[in-house]
Amino acid sequence: MKNQKIKWGIIGLGNIAHQFATDLLLIEEAELLAVASRDILKADEFATKYNAAKAYDSYEALFADQEVDIVYIATPHDSHAELSIKAIESGKHVLCEKPIALSYKDAERMIEASKKHNKFFMEAFWTRFIPAVQEVLAKIESGIIGEANYIKADFAFIGNDVEGSRLFDKNRGGGSLFDIGVYPLFLSYIVFGIPKEIIAKAVYHKNGIDLQASMILQYEKAQSILNSSIVSESDMKALISGTQGRIELNSPWFVADGYSVFNGEQESVYSLPTIGKGYAHEILECNDCILNNQIESKLWSHQNSLDLSKIVEEIKTQIGLNFF
Ligand SMILES: NC(=O)c1ccc[n+]([C@@H]2O[C@H](COP(=O)([O-])OP(=O)(O)OC[C@H]3O[C@@H](n4cnc5c(N)ncnc54)[C@H](OP(=O)(O)O)[C@@H]3O)[C@@H](O)[C@H]2O)c1
């Protein structure tokens, strides 16, 4: 398969599918072959806009297309598990949007399917592949801020609570934790690993989903103070501090175009723009893994997704979030 273009299919043609398709077109080694929507007019329009050869009126029809190598699942949270498993069982590699699933059990089922059918599967944690984030992780590892011992990070914006909004819809896995809380949790996990203890509190919507969640992750020698909100806003910088200095990721940190390192009086500024909107990097990773016959990424592995899902599950339990 070397030197061949990887043929992509996209299902669920909403907001993120458009962003993703824009970046996919930037990558020479990738081809957007097929798209699927529950509405054929939407699929036709999307296919025309992004030059996809095929448009389907059902996700299953795209799964059955023998020419599609990998399916990007861009549907709401509640459908990630079933659709990923169906796609894998149909012989497709899968890149599934975050959060991987609404329960740890479902995340396990998805990964079991990948292993059983020997198909690549990755949760679309695009931030892991952003050049600034990659470089910051390497610098922390090199000891540039001494021993890292503190993270302050959040993801917060004022969402529009109108009829049909996915973000506020309990049936589709809405709320701040699953939609955006996973980002600061990801940062803490990727730097410090699995916490020893978690303390979480939330503010709730009348339907029971969390509008705002604050979390403390306690480690042997470190702490992370994290927040997510769909009813308040922040500057969305992320701070990682250590015994000899600190790093600040530019806002919005989850797609940072650079960062600064502060050591005493000295500030060093680094600029690392993303390719396109930032999704290109995870797309390149999927292509590489598929070409190398890997069923998981080394940078955002199955175990990484399971660990993060377990952390989220603990917070979900603490704040009493019940989707079903
Ligand atoms: N990585 C990122 O930066 C990022 C950013 C935003 C969102 N996301 C993730 O991407 C996923 C989709 O988010 P989005 O903002 O693109 O959502 P969205 O605009 O609502 O689009 C989701 C699409 O999923 C399909 N769908 C299938 N079942 C549905 C249902 N029951 N209700 C509504 N739509 C349904 C629809 O496509 P059809 O009508 O075409 O079938 C819809 O357009 C979520 O998991 C979210 O967390 C990631």
The ligand as an SDF file (V2000), in Angstrom:
LIG
                    3D

 48 52  0  0  0  0  0  0  0  0999 V2000
  -11.9150   17.9100   17.4320 N   0  0  0  0  0  0  0  0  0  0  0  0
  -12.5790   19.0390   17.4930 C   0  0  0  0  0  0  0  0  0  0  0  0
  -12.0160   20.1260   17.4220 O   0  0  0  0  0  0  0  0  0  0  0  0
  -14.0650   19.0030   17.6020 C   0  0  0  0  0  0  0  0  0  0  0  0
  -14.7960   20.1760   17.4540 C   0  0  0  0  0  0  0  0  0  0  0  0
  -16.1860   20.0980   17.4840 C   0  0  0  0  0  0  0  0  0  0  0  0
  -16.8030   18.8740   17.6880 C   0  0  0  0  0  0  0  0  0  0  0  0
  -16.0690   17.7570   17.8660 N   0  0  0  0  0  0  0  0  0  0  0  0
  -16.7120   16.4500   18.0720 C   0  0  0  0  0  0  0  0  0  0  0  0
  -17.2740   16.0640   16.8220 O   0  0  0  0  0  0  0  0  0  0  0  0
  -18.5170   15.3920   17.0140 C   0  0  0  0  0  0  0  0  0  0  0  0
  -19.5920   16.1210   16.2240 C   0  0  0  0  0  0  0  0  0  0  0  0
  -19.6830   17.4540   16.6880 O   0  0  0  0  0  0  0  0  0  0  0  0
  -20.2590   18.6290   15.7510 P   0  0  0  0  0  0  0  0  0  0  0  0
  -20.0400   19.8800   16.5110 O   0  0  0  0  0  0  0  0  0  0  0  0
  -19.7620   18.5080   14.3720 O   0  0  0  0  0  0  0  0  0  0  0  0
  -21.8210   18.2730   15.7930 O   0  0  0  0  0  0  0  0  0  0  0  0
  -22.9330   18.6620   14.7540 P   0  0  0  0  0  0  0  0  0  0  0  0
  -22.5890   19.9320   14.0600 O   0  0  0  0  0  0  0  0  0  0  0  0
  -24.2090   18.5570   15.4620 O   0  0  0  0  0  0  0  0  0  0  0  0
  -22.8420   17.4980   13.6620 O   0  0  0  0  0  0  0  0  0  0  0  0
  -22.9990   16.1720   14.0000 C   0  0  0  0  0  0  0  0  0  0  0  0
  -23.5320   15.4040   12.7880 C   0  0  0  0  0  0  0  0  0  0  0  0
  -23.7780   14.0670   13.1960 O   0  0  0  0  0  0  0  0  0  0  0  0
  -24.8720   13.5240   12.4780 C   0  0  0  0  0  0  0  0  0  0  0  0
  -25.8140   12.9050   13.4210 N   0  0  0  0  0  0  0  0  0  0  0  0
  -25.9990   11.5800   13.6050 C   0  0  0  0  0  0  0  0  0  0  0  0
  -26.9040   11.3380   14.5480 N   0  0  0  0  0  0  0  0  0  0  0  0
  -27.3290   12.5260   14.9780 C   0  0  0  0  0  0  0  0  0  0  0  0
  -28.2740   12.9210   15.9400 C   0  0  0  0  0  0  0  0  0  0  0  0
  -28.9570   12.0410   16.6960 N   0  0  0  0  0  0  0  0  0  0  0  0
  -28.4670   14.2220   16.1320 N   0  0  0  0  0  0  0  0  0  0  0  0
  -27.7650   15.1260   15.4290 C   0  0  0  0  0  0  0  0  0  0  0  0
  -26.8420   14.8260   14.5050 N   0  0  0  0  0  0  0  0  0  0  0  0
  -26.6300   13.5210   14.2670 C   0  0  0  0  0  0  0  0  0  0  0  0
  -25.4570   14.6570   11.6740 C   0  0  0  0  0  0  0  0  0  0  0  0
  -24.9780   14.4840   10.3600 O   0  0  0  0  0  0  0  0  0  0  0  0
  -25.9230   14.0110    9.1600 P   0  0  0  0  0  0  0  0  0  0  0  0
  -27.1870   14.7930    9.2970 O   0  0  0  0  0  0  0  0  0  0  0  0
  -25.1000   14.4200    7.9960 O   0  0  0  0  0  0  0  0  0  0  0  0
  -26.1330   12.5460    9.2550 O   0  0  0  0  0  0  0  0  0  0  0  0
  -24.8520   15.9160   12.2620 C   0  0  0  0  0  0  0  0  0  0  0  0
  -24.6940   16.9140   11.2990 O   0  0  0  0  0  0  0  0  0  0  0  0
  -18.7150   15.3700   18.5240 C   0  0  0  0  0  0  0  0  0  0  0  0
  -18.2440   14.1490   19.0170 O   0  0  0  0  0  0  0  0  0  0  0  0
  -17.8470   16.5010   19.0610 C   0  0  0  0  0  0  0  0  0  0  0  0
  -17.3840   16.2980   20.3760 O   0  0  0  0  0  0  0  0  0  0  0  0
  -14.7170   17.8010   17.8110 C   0  0  0  0  0  0  0  0  0  0  0  0
  1  2  1  0
  2  3  2  0
  2  4  1  0
  4  5  1  0
  4 48  2  0
  5  6  2  0
  6  7  1  0
  7  8  2  0
  8  9  1  0
  8 48  1  0
  9 10  1  0
  9 46  1  0
 10 11  1  0
 11 12  1  0
 11 44  1  0
 12 13  1  0
 13 14  1  0
 14 15  2  0
 14 16  1  0
 14 17  1  0
 17 18  1  0
 18 19  2  0
 18 20  1  0
 18 21  1  0
 21 22  1  0
 22 23  1  0
 23 24  1  0
 23 42  1  0
 24 25  1  0
 25 26  1  0
 25 36  1  0
 26 27  1  0
 26 35  1  0
 27 28  2  0
 28 29  1  0
 29 30  1  0
 29 35  2  0
 30 31  1  0
 30 32  2  0
 32 33  1  0
 33 34  2  0
 34 35  1  0
 36 37  1  0
 36 42  1  0
 37 38  1  0
 38 39  2  0
 38 40  1  0
 38 41  1  0
 42 43  1  0
 44 45  1  0
 44 46  1  0
 46 47  1  0
M  CHG  2   8   1  16  -1
M  END
$$$$
